[in-house]
Amino acid sequence: MGSILRRYLISWLAVACLFIGSFLVSSLFSAAIAVAPSDSRAIAISLRELHREANTPEGRRLFGATILRGFSVFTDAEGPNVVLLTVRTPGRPSLRLDDFLVAWLNVSSNREWPGCSIDPLPETIRRLEQISRRFDEAERPEQEEALINEWVRVAQAPQQVLVFGVSRNTHFAQVMVEADYFLKDVTQGRAKLAGVRSLFEMRWEEALAALRDPNIPPGSGGVISRFWFNAGDLRVYRDESTVILDECPVVLRTEEEAALPDGTTRGLGRPEPLAKQFAEEFTRNFEAIAEAKPIYRELQNLYHMVAIADLLYRQEESAHLQEMIDTLVRVAPIERSPVAATLPGKTRTEKAEIEEVIPGGTLVARTWVLVCGGVAVNPRVTVRSQVQAPLPMLEEINRCVLRFQPGPKATWWDMGPGKILYSGR
């Protein structure tokens, strides 16, 4: 009995980017209203007085604050004061003074926007493309296996980790790298997240469908998709003294790319359908993902840090604020958090075979699904969406800041339930 073989290879490279900025409107969030966690507390932190405790464990963790909501600017008996408006919610990662200082230094020095990239070298991409072409010529299963093993070895080659816009060995940079490196595990299905099917699973289902039905085209062979995080539908409330960042949701976007002969890539200006579906599922479930995987909550905190730092820098009082920041950097130098120079490429391979008896022989349909990926992170901030808040909300915040302040020398103070800092309370 003879056999007929039908097979194809899916070679997929995924590159993910993160933009903490441009704050594009997303219909996924057009009706979202931020609501305070029920067990949260509103915490005010004086940047003017923080230097007294900045180098203590409590000060470096911003006294347990977990969400940066905005700031208030006023003058008291000691002179101009800038107070960060935060929320403390049990079970969430604490904000870090270091991250805020890094965000401020980036914004105030007009550097390129903070970012990092974890990318396969052009030579790696060229070799993967060459192996994929040789796979089409393989005639025996053992030849396929040898090529697959070679493909995996090449895909796992070290990828360079670049950090720009901020000091490399900082917690800020560390969070960006870790969050996007973990995204590769999510796309490959190595890490399971509620409500999100991995892109590998989607490719696998597509491949099996093509195996079962010869009339279905092989699908997404050789696709390269770039992913990037962005902020959707930003909402900022402000008056003369107070600013509240009421909404800053994290959105995962994607674009299909093509590999060039020199191993670089170029964008095609459109999303690949399955990658788009994955990005939308990730976006819809981001809050649940951040609860399950704290690194994404820390990533969200970076969005808030940079946005608030940018808004603060635009204030007329920025000269006074710069003095406060300079004092903080002097008494509590930014701690070193090493970031690796390279990280191993991640890959996943699976083989599926379907046998079907047909007249004159057996149809053996076989497919390989292979994935690997790189990551690039490019935060950017340009605040565009600012709206007038209900006057009573901002007036109440201003009253609480002053009413609960123990005295002009206070470093921080509790202002009551966290809901006072939310429009959706």
Buried (B, 14 or more C-beta within 10 A) or exposed (E): EEEEEBBBBBBBBBBBBBBBBBBBEBEBBEEBEBEBBEEBBBBBBBBBBBBBBBEEEEBBBBBBBBBBBBBBBBEBEEEBBBBBBBBBBEEBBBBBBBBBBBBBBBBBEEEEBBBBBBBBBBEBBBBBBEBBEBBEEBEEBEEBEEBBEBBBEBBBBBBBBBBBBBBBBBBBBBBBBBBBBBBBBBBBBEBEBEEBBBBBBBBBBBBBEBBEEEEEEBBBBBBBBBBBBBBBBBBBBBBEBBBBBBBBBBBBBBBBBEBEEEBEBEEBEEBBBBBBBBBBBBBBBBBBBBEBBEBBBBBBBBBBBBBBBBBBBEBEBBEBBBEBBEBBBEBBEBEEBEBEEEBEBBBBBBBBEEEEEEEEEEBBBBBBBBBBBBBBBBBBBEBEBEEEBEEEBBEBBBEBBEEBBEEEEBBBBBBEBBBBBBBEE
